[in-house]
């Protein structure tokens, strides 16, 4: 273990769990201390063994936090039950003091740590993974893990991978790494776990740990204002995704809400993360590289003016409702596929619509205005019922008087078809498979009216 100290020499790591909770007046802060009692803690620091310094610092810390209200603490230790030779026990990790109020547990933790004697190995990843079970379910808690260790992972686990796994499970993990006497060239290597702070000597250990604790317990709040075109924060009820700007990792999702006071609701976020916020409007709006001021109430303003597009018909025939492809005006990318009979919100601007009726209806530069509803209404379709005594080839065309516009092909393998068409005059051209002369083409002219059925027999 001592041979690896040059990399992980004397570090304190703080992990944050679940700090994306909604703001509340009665949030309970829960801190789980994970204490390294592996054999390498006997190694000297500046004036005395590391274990002695750690006991003093932890005792002093317990004295300082035991009267903090709405704070619960617990203790998990590792490397404290099994000697590291001849075989390492990579599951030597145990929750020794479960959560209770700081007033109750601070003296217990101080007493327990003072009795510890370093023995075993350093199963950091295993301990962090087990620590997830130490937190009982709580809807109004901020869960914090403080890991105090003097060595690198000894059991081939990877704390960074455990962190990523917890994030995938919806638990946000953001560590502070305090390196004591650590070569600064390892700062980047530790960066995968979070913010790196160097502690040069044992005298700085307590002040740095205390400052990190203060930062952990200080909430940084965020209010996202979704602005209308008049720069008022009235837009709401849309999903927002929060990403880490550096690696574009999805951290969490929220449905934007206006609270009971008529203000955008407040979130508590980790201030050491730089955020990209993606607002899932149509089209989406993204604001990047958002930096938060630690310990303050931050307001993030995002332009998201919206209006409504309503698609309606003059009634329907059967269960047939057409759908519509929506694109930004002049753009080829499909933005949305909206069914008739529905109303959707869109960012203020102009859009091109392709209504998937037969024949197609194309509408250009349909304008969406702030808080207004633009209603597009089309005639209800009618239908043509086609009976074919035998298989054959054919198509339907819209008769414009001078020209024919192709509408659709008939299914050559079906003897009966029912096709919905917009009102208008049509021609059907058809030839049976067994007929070998063009003059045997069958032509039918018919008119479609809304909500009416035309029956054709091709003989």
C-alpha positions as CSV (number, residue, x, y, z in Angstrom):
1,X,0.0,0.0,0.0
2,X,2.8,2.5,0.9
3,X,4.2,2.1,-2.6
4,X,1.2,3.7,-4.0
5,X,1.2,6.8,-1.8
6,X,2.9,9.0,-4.4
7,X,-0.4,9.0,-6.3
8,X,-3.1,9.1,-3.6
9,X,-1.0,10.4,-0.8
10,X,-3.2,11.7,2.0
11,X,-6.3,12.8,0.3
12,X,-9.8,13.8,1.5
13,X,-12.6,13.4,-1.0
14,X,-16.1,14.7,-0.7
15,X,-19.0,13.3,-2.7
16,X,-22.3,15.0,-3.1
17,X,-25.5,12.9,-3.6
18,X,-28.8,14.2,-4.6
19,X,-28.1,17.9,-4.4
20,X,-30.6,18.6,-7.2
21,X,-33.5,18.7,-4.7
22,X,-36.1,21.4,-4.8
23,X,-35.6,24.3,-2.5
24,X,-37.2,23.9,0.9
25,X,-37.1,25.6,4.2
26,X,-36.7,22.3,6.0
27,X,-34.0,20.5,4.1
28,X,-32.1,18.0,6.2
29,X,-28.4,17.7,5.4
30,X,-27.1,14.2,5.9
31,X,-23.3,13.6,5.9
32,X,-21.8,10.2,5.8
33,X,-18.1,10.2,6.9
34,X,-16.1,7.3,5.3
35,X,-12.9,7.0,7.3
36,X,-9.7,5.3,6.1
37,X,-8.2,3.0,8.8
38,X,-6.0,1.1,6.4
39,X,-2.5,0.1,7.6
40,X,-0.8,2.9,5.6
41,X,-2.4,5.4,8.0
42,X,0.5,4.6,10.4
43,X,2.9,6.4,8.0
44,X,4.4,9.7,9.2
45,X,3.2,13.0,7.9
46,X,5.0,16.2,9.2
47,X,5.3,15.7,12.9
48,X,3.4,12.5,13.7
49,X,1.6,9.6,12.1
50,X,-1.3,10.3,9.7
51,X,-3.8,8.4,11.9
52,X,-3.1,10.6,14.9
53,X,-3.6,13.8,12.8
54,X,-6.8,12.4,11.3
55,X,-8.2,11.5,14.8
56,X,-7.5,15.0,16.1
57,X,-9.0,16.7,13.0
58,X,-12.1,14.5,13.1
59,X,-12.5,15.1,16.8
60,X,-12.3,18.8,16.4
61,X,-14.7,18.7,13.5
62,X,-17.2,16.7,15.5
63,X,-17.1,19.2,18.2
64,X,-17.7,22.0,15.8
65,X,-20.7,20.5,14.0
66,X,-22.7,18.8,16.7
67,X,-24.9,21.8,17.3
68,X,-25.8,22.4,13.7
69,X,-29.6,22.2,13.2
70,X,-31.1,20.0,10.5
71,X,-27.9,18.0,10.3
72,X,-27.6,14.2,10.5
73,X,-24.3,12.4,10.4
74,X,-23.1,8.8,10.2
75,X,-19.8,6.9,10.1
76,X,-18.5,4.1,7.8
77,X,-15.0,2.8,8.2
78,X,-12.8,0.6,6.0
79,X,-9.5,-1.2,6.5
80,X,-10.3,-1.5,10.3
81,X,-11.2,-5.1,10.9
82,X,-8.8,-7.3,8.9
83,X,-5.0,-7.2,8.7
84,X,-3.8,-6.5,5.1
85,X,-1.4,-9.5,5.1
86,X,-1.3,-12.2,3.9
87,X,-4.5,-11.6,1.9
88,X,-6.3,-8.3,1.5
89,X,-10.0,-8.2,2.5
90,X,-11.5,-6.1,-0.2
91,X,-14.9,-6.0,1.6
92,X,-13.5,-4.7,4.8
93,X,-16.0,-1.8,5.0
94,X,-18.8,-1.3,7.5
95,X,-21.4,1.2,8.6
96,X,-20.4,1.6,12.2
97,X,-22.7,4.4,13.3
98,X,-26.0,4.8,11.4
99,X,-27.6,8.2,10.8
100,X,-28.8,10.3,13.7
101,X,-28.8,14.0,14.6
102,X,-25.4,15.5,14.8
103,X,-26.0,16.3,18.5
104,X,-26.4,12.6,19.2
105,X,-23.8,11.1,16.8
106,X,-20.9,13.6,16.9
107,X,-19.7,12.3,20.3
108,X,-20.1,8.7,19.2
109,X,-18.1,9.2,16.0
110,X,-15.4,11.0,17.9
111,X,-15.1,8.2,20.5
112,X,-15.2,5.4,17.9
113,X,-12.5,7.0,15.7
114,X,-10.2,7.6,18.7
115,X,-10.2,3.8,19.4
116,X,-9.3,2.8,15.8
117,X,-6.0,1.1,15.0
118,X,-5.0,0.9,11.3
119,X,-5.0,-2.7,9.9
120,X,-6.2,-3.4,6.4
121,X,-6.4,-2.4,2.8
122,X,-8.1,0.5,0.9
123,X,-11.4,-0.6,-0.8
124,X,-12.5,2.9,-1.8
125,X,-14.8,2.0,-4.7
126,X,-16.5,-0.8,-2.7
127,X,-17.0,1.6,0.2
128,X,-18.6,4.2,-2.0
129,X,-20.8,1.7,-3.6
130,X,-21.9,0.3,-0.2
131,X,-22.5,3.8,1.1
132,X,-25.4,4.3,-1.2
133,X,-27.3,1.8,1.0
134,X,-26.5,3.8,4.1
135,X,-28.9,6.6,3.1
136,X,-32.5,5.7,3.8
137,X,-35.1,7.1,1.5
138,X,-35.8,10.8,2.1
139,X,-37.6,13.2,-0.2
140,X,-36.3,16.4,1.5
141,X,-32.6,15.6,2.2
142,X,-29.2,16.6,0.8
143,X,-27.0,13.6,1.0
144,X,-23.2,14.2,1.3
145,X,-20.4,11.7,1.6
146,X,-17.0,12.8,3.0
147,X,-14.3,10.2,2.3
148,X,-11.1,10.6,4.2
149,X,-8.3,8.5,2.8
150,X,-4.5,8.4,2.6
151,X,-4.2,5.9,-0.3
152,X,-5.2,4.9,-3.8
153,X,-7.7,2.1,-4.4
154,X,-6.1,-1.2,-3.4
155,X,-8.7,-3.6,-4.7
156,X,-8.7,-2.7,-8.4
157,X,-11.9,-0.8,-8.0
158,X,-12.4,2.6,-9.7
159,X,-14.1,5.4,-7.7
160,X,-14.6,7.3,-10.9
161,X,-16.5,4.4,-12.5
162,X,-18.6,4.0,-9.3
163,X,-19.4,7.7,-9.6
164,X,-20.5,7.4,-13.2
165,X,-22.7,4.4,-12.3
166,X,-24.4,6.4,-9.5
167,X,-25.0,9.2,-11.9
168,X,-26.7,6.8,-14.4
169,X,-28.9,5.7,-11.5
170,X,-30.0,9.3,-11.0
171,X,-27.7,10.1,-8.1
172,X,-25.5,13.2,-8.7
173,X,-22.0,12.8,-7.6
174,X,-19.5,15.7,-7.5
175,X,-16.4,15.3,-5.3
176,X,-14.0,17.8,-3.9
177,X,-10.5,16.3,-3.7
178,X,-8.1,17.6,-1.2
179,X,-4.6,16.4,-1.8
180,X,-2.2,16.6,1.2
181,X,1.4,16.9,0.2
182,X,0.3,15.7,-3.3
183,X,2.3,16.4,-6.4
184,X,0.3,18.9,-8.4
185,X,0.9,16.9,-11.6
186,X,-1.7,14.4,-10.3
187,X,-4.4,17.1,-10.2
188,X,-5.6,16.2,-13.7
189,X,-5.7,12.5,-12.8
190,X,-7.9,13.3,-9.8
191,X,-10.0,15.7,-11.8
192,X,-12.2,12.8,-13.0
193,X,-13.5,12.8,-9.4
194,X,-14.0,16.5,-9.0
195,X,-12.5,19.7,-7.7
196,X,-8.9,19.4,-6.6
197,X,-7.4,21.3,-3.6
198,X,-3.9,20.9,-2.4
199,X,-3.1,20.8,1.4
200,X,0.6,21.4,1.9
201,X,0.9,20.4,5.6
202,X,-1.0,19.0,8.5
203,X,-1.7,22.5,10.0
204,X,-3.9,23.3,6.9
205,X,-5.8,20.0,7.1
206,X,-8.6,21.2,9.5
207,X,-9.1,24.7,7.9
208,X,-9.4,23.2,4.5
209,X,-11.7,20.4,5.6
210,X,-13.8,22.9,7.5
211,X,-14.1,25.2,4.5
212,X,-15.1,22.3,2.3
213,X,-17.8,21.3,4.8
214,X,-19.1,24.9,4.8
215,X,-19.3,24.8,1.0
216,X,-21.1,21.4,1.2
217,X,-23.7,22.7,3.6
218,X,-24.2,26.0,1.8
219,X,-27.0,25.8,-0.8
220,X,-26.5,27.4,-4.2
221,X,-30.0,28.1,-5.7
222,X,-31.0,28.6,-9.3
223,X,-34.2,30.1,-10.8
224,X,-34.6,29.6,-14.5
225,X,-36.7,32.4,-16.1
226,X,-38.2,31.4,-19.4
227,X,-38.9,34.7,-21.1
228,X,-41.7,35.6,-23.5
229,X,-41.1,38.1,-26.3
230,X,-41.7,41.0,-23.8
231,X,-38.9,39.7,-21.6
232,X,-41.3,38.5,-18.9
233,X,-40.7,35.2,-17.2
234,X,-44.2,33.8,-18.0
235,X,-43.3,30.7,-20.1
236,X,-43.5,27.4,-18.1
237,X,-44.6,23.8,-18.1
238,X,-41.8,22.6,-20.4
239,X,-39.1,20.0,-19.7
240,X,-35.6,21.3,-19.1
241,X,-32.5,19.1,-19.3
242,X,-29.3,20.0,-17.3
243,X,-26.0,18.8,-18.8
244,X,-22.4,19.1,-17.6
245,X,-20.9,21.5,-20.1
246,X,-17.5,19.8,-20.0
247,X,-18.5,16.3,-21.0
248,X,-22.2,16.8,-22.0
249,X,-23.3,14.3,-19.5
250,X,-27.0,14.5,-18.7
251,X,-27.4,15.3,-15.0
252,X,-31.1,15.6,-14.5
253,X,-34.4,16.7,-15.9
254,X,-37.1,19.0,-14.5
255,X,-40.5,20.2,-15.7
256,X,-40.3,24.0,-15.4
257,X,-42.9,25.2,-12.8
258,X,-44.3,28.5,-11.6
259,X,-44.7,28.2,-7.8
260,X,-47.6,29.3,-5.6
261,X,-46.1,32.9,-5.5
262,X,-46.2,33.3,-9.3
263,X,-42.5,33.0,-9.6
264,X,-40.4,30.3,-11.4
265,X,-39.6,27.6,-8.9
266,X,-36.1,27.3,-7.3
267,X,-33.6,24.5,-7.6
268,X,-30.6,23.7,-5.4
269,X,-27.6,22.8,-7.7
270,X,-23.9,22.0,-7.4
271,X,-22.1,25.3,-8.0
272,X,-18.9,23.5,-9.1
273,X,-20.5,22.3,-12.3
274,X,-20.7,24.4,-15.4
275,X,-24.1,23.8,-17.0
276,X,-25.8,23.6,-20.4
277,X,-29.6,23.9,-20.1
278,X,-31.7,22.5,-22.9
279,X,-35.3,23.7,-22.9
280,X,-37.4,21.2,-24.8
281,X,-39.6,23.6,-26.6
282,X,-40.5,23.3,-30.3
283,X,-37.8,23.9,-31.5
284,X,-35.6,23.4,-28.5
285,X,-33.7,26.3,-26.9
286,X,-30.2,25.8,-25.4
287,X,-28.2,28.1,-23.1
288,X,-24.5,27.0,-22.7
289,X,-21.6,27.5,-20.3
290,X,-23.7,28.6,-17.3
291,X,-21.6,29.3,-14.2
292,X,-23.2,29.7,-10.8
293,X,-22.2,31.9,-8.0
294,X,-21.6,29.7,-5.0
295,X,-23.8,30.2,-2.0
296,X,-26.1,32.7,-3.8
297,X,-29.4,32.7,-5.5
298,X,-28.7,32.6,-9.3
299,X,-31.2,33.7,-12.0
300,X,-30.7,32.2,-15.4
301,X,-32.8,33.9,-18.2
302,X,-33.6,32.0,-21.4
303,X,-35.6,33.4,-24.3
304,X,-38.5,31.0,-25.0
305,X,-41.5,33.0,-26.4
306,X,-44.2,30.6,-27.4
307,X,-47.6,30.5,-29.2
308,X,-49.9,27.8,-30.3
309,X,-50.7,25.9,-33.5
310,X,-54.1,24.2,-33.6
311,X,-55.0,21.7,-36.4
312,X,-58.7,21.1,-37.0
313,X,-61.0,19.6,-39.5
314,X,-64.7,20.3,-40.4
315,X,-65.6,17.0,-38.7
316,X,-64.2,13.6,-39.3
317,X,-65.1,10.4,-41.2
318,X,-64.8,7.2,-39.2
319,X,-61.6,7.1,-37.2
320,X,-59.5,8.9,-39.9
321,X,-57.5,11.9,-38.7
322,X,-54.7,13.2,-40.9
323,X,-51.3,14.2,-39.5
324,X,-49.0,17.1,-40.4
325,X,-45.2,17.4,-40.7
326,X,-44.0,20.7,-39.2
327,X,-40.7,22.4,-40.2
328,X,-39.2,25.7,-39.5
329,X,-39.8,28.0,-42.5
330,X,-37.3,27.3,-45.2
331,X,-35.7,24.3,-43.3
332,X,-35.7,20.7,-44.4
333,X,-35.4,19.1,-41.0
334,X,-38.7,17.7,-39.5
335,X,-39.4,19.5,-36.3
336,X,-42.6,17.8,-35.3
337,X,-45.4,15.5,-36.5
338,X,-48.7,16.9,-35.2
339,X,-52.0,15.2,-35.5
340,X,-55.2,17.0,-36.4
341,X,-57.5,17.6,-33.5
342,X,-54.5,18.6,-31.3
343,X,-52.9,21.9,-30.3
344,X,-49.1,22.2,-29.8
345,X,-46.9,25.0,-28.5
346,X,-44.1,26.4,-30.8
347,X,-41.4,29.1,-30.4
348,X,-42.6,32.3,-31.9
349,X,-41.8,32.4,-35.7
350,X,-42.8,31.0,-39.1
351,X,-43.3,27.4,-40.0
352,X,-44.0,25.3,-43.1
353,X,-46.7,22.6,-42.9
354,X,-47.1,19.5,-45.0
355,X,-50.5,18.0,-44.2
356,X,-50.5,14.3,-45.0
357,X,-53.9,14.1,-46.6
358,X,-54.5,12.8,-50.1
359,X,-53.7,14.8,-52.0
360,X,-51.0,16.6,-49.8
361,X,-51.7,20.1,-48.6
362,X,-48.7,22.5,-48.3
363,X,-48.8,25.7,-46.3
364,X,-45.8,28.0,-46.2
365,X,-44.8,30.6,-43.6
366,X,-47.5,29.8,-41.0
367,X,-46.9,32.4,-38.3
368,X,-46.9,31.6,-34.6
369,X,-47.4,34.7,-32.4
370,X,-46.8,35.2,-28.6
371,X,-49.5,33.5,-26.6
372,X,-51.9,33.4,-29.6
373,X,-53.4,30.3,-31.2
374,X,-53.1,30.0,-35.0
375,X,-55.9,27.6,-36.0
376,X,-55.5,25.8,-39.3
377,X,-58.8,24.2,-40.5
378,X,-59.2,21.9,-43.5
379,X,-62.3,20.2,-45.0
380,X,-63.1,16.8,-43.6
381,X,-62.1,14.0,-45.9
382,X,-64.5,11.8,-47.8
383,X,-63.6,8.3,-49.1
384,X,-63.7,6.2,-52.1
385,X,-64.4,2.4,-51.8
386,X,-63.0,0.5,-54.7
387,X,-64.0,-3.0,-55.7
388,X,-61.7,-4.9,-58.1
389,X,-62.9,-8.3,-59.3
390,X,-59.3,-9.2,-60.2
391,X,-55.8,-7.9,-59.5
392,X,-54.5,-5.0,-61.6
393,X,-52.5,-1.8,-61.8
394,X,-53.9,1.6,-61.3
395,X,-53.7,5.1,-59.8
396,X,-55.9,8.0,-58.6
397,X,-55.4,11.6,-59.9
398,X,-56.8,14.9,-58.9
399,X,-58.5,16.5,-61.9
400,X,-57.6,20.2,-62.1
401,X,-59.6,20.7,-65.3
402,X,-56.6,21.0,-67.5
403,X,-54.0,18.7,-65.9
404,X,-54.0,15.6,-63.7
405,X,-52.1,15.6,-60.4
406,X,-51.0,12.2,-59.1
407,X,-52.5,11.4,-55.7
408,X,-51.7,7.7,-55.0
409,X,-51.3,4.2,-56.5
410,X,-53.7,1.4,-55.9
411,X,-52.5,-1.8,-54.2
412,X,-52.2,-4.3,-57.0
413,X,-52.6,-7.2,-54.5
414,X,-55.9,-6.1,-52.9
415,X,-59.4,-6.6,-54.4
416,X,-61.0,-4.0,-52.2
417,X,-59.6,-0.7,-51.0
418,X,-61.0,2.3,-49.0
419,X,-59.0,5.5,-49.6
420,X,-59.6,8.8,-47.8
421,X,-59.4,11.8,-50.1
422,X,-59.9,15.6,-49.7
423,X,-63.0,17.0,-51.4
424,X,-62.5,17.5,-55.2
425,X,-62.8,15.8,-58.6
426,X,-60.7,12.8,-59.4
427,X,-59.9,10.2,-62.1
428,X,-59.0,6.6,-61.5
429,X,-57.0,4.8,-64.2
430,X,-56.8,1.0,-64.0
431,X,-55.9,-2.1,-66.1
432,X,-56.3,-5.7,-65.0
433,X,-53.2,-7.9,-64.9
434,X,-54.5,-10.3,-67.5
435,X,-55.3,-7.6,-70.0
436,X,-52.4,-7.1,-72.5
437,X,-53.6,-4.1,-74.4
438,X,-53.6,-0.4,-73.3
439,X,-57.0,0.2,-74.8
440,X,-58.3,-2.0,-72.0
441,X,-57.6,0.7,-69.5
442,X,-60.6,1.5,-67.3
443,X,-61.2,5.1,-66.4
444,X,-63.5,6.3,-63.7
445,X,-64.3,9.9,-62.9
446,X,-65.7,10.7,-59.5
447,X,-66.2,13.5,-57.0
448,X,-65.4,13.4,-53.3
449,X,-67.4,15.4,-50.8
450,X,-66.6,15.8,-47.1
451,X,-67.8,12.9,-44.9
452,X,-69.3,11.0,-47.9
453,X,-68.4,7.7,-49.4
454,X,-68.1,7.0,-53.2
455,X,-68.3,3.4,-54.3
456,X,-66.6,2.3,-57.5
457,X,-66.7,-1.2,-59.1
458,X,-64.0,-1.7,-61.8
459,X,-65.5,-3.8,-64.5
